[in-house]
Amino acid sequence: MAILEILVYPDERLRTVAKPVTNVDDSVRQLVKDMTQTMYNANGIGLAATQVNVHKQVVVMDLSENRDELRVLINPTIIEHDGEQVYDEGCLSVPEYYAPVKRAERIKITALDEQGEIYELDADGLLAVCIQHEMDHLAGKVFVDYLSRLKQERVKKKLIKRARAAD
């Protein structure tokens, strides 16, 4: 397993639309392992392959306190959505920034697991938010896209300044 580099906004590679996985093979399972280790190492609760510059429809997430409830979503698709909720979101690709985002309150998805088996999942609350957030990454979107242009520019300037200071 390896810890992968997480792309940081406004990196243009975060805008790449991920392609569906056509075959869940050992390379995809290795990607899942590497992404999982990367997510846990960064203290995240979700990570999309796009965030580690792999443009395949793969998401890992674990919302449990003990980090023992890993969920793998390959080629996830929302088939039902209902209600509305606003949640303060953060992102490993937008470090140390949180903002309220409006999303569906309840969703139902289909996805493949790491064995290539299809399953359905009903989600609400934080799990629904996390799934929608990570699926946005697969579509080339970042949660700051939901904010005003002014706020987007502030976040962009702050992260560019931080990156320069780190060099």
Summary of the structure (lengths in Angstrom):
residues: 167
radius of gyration: 15.4
end to end distance: 26.8
largest distance: 45.2
contacts: 502
relative contact order: 0.18
helix: 36%
strand: 31%
